[in-house]
Amino acid sequence: MPWYAWLILIVAIGVIVGGLMTLRDTANKVELTDEQRKRVAERNAEMDAKESKDR
């Protein structure tokens, strides 16, 4: 492979890795109250029951 192909490959990998690292660093953790966690768990249980019933 010619040298410029290697250069393009290295730059492309660098852009991808850099973008993923930036995305990870800027991600915000979602803070939920206990009531919100309970509602999410109930909703997940309902959806799981509905999906298993539909099968």
N, C-alpha and C positions, 0 to 999 in steps of 0.2 A: 504494500500500500504506500502511496506517495506521502511525503511529509505533510502536505496540506490537508490530506484526508485525516491524518492523525490529529492535526491541529483542530479541525472542525469537530471531530469526535470528542476531544478533550474539552473544548469550549461548550459543546452541547451538554455533556455530562455535568460540567461545572454549573451551568445555568439551571439545570434540573435540581441538582443537590442544593444549590443556593436558594432556589425558590422554596423547596421543601423545608429548609432550615428557617427561612423567614416566616413561613406559614406556621411552623411549630412555635416560634418565639412570640408571635403576635396573637396566638390563640388565647381566648379568655375562658377561664373556668366558669361554668354556670353554677351559681350558688342557689340552691333550692331550700325552701323551708321544709320542715318535717311534714307539714300538711301537703305541700306540693309533691314530695316524694311518695307519700301515701296514695295520692290520686294517680300518680304515674304508675305505681305498682298495681293499683286496682284496674286501671285501663289496660295495662299489659296482660293481666290475668284474664280480663274479659275478651281481649282480642285472641289470646291463645286458645281459650275455650271455644270461641267462634270458629277459629281456623280448624281446630281438631274436629269440631262438629261437621264442618263443611267437607271434610275429606271422605 
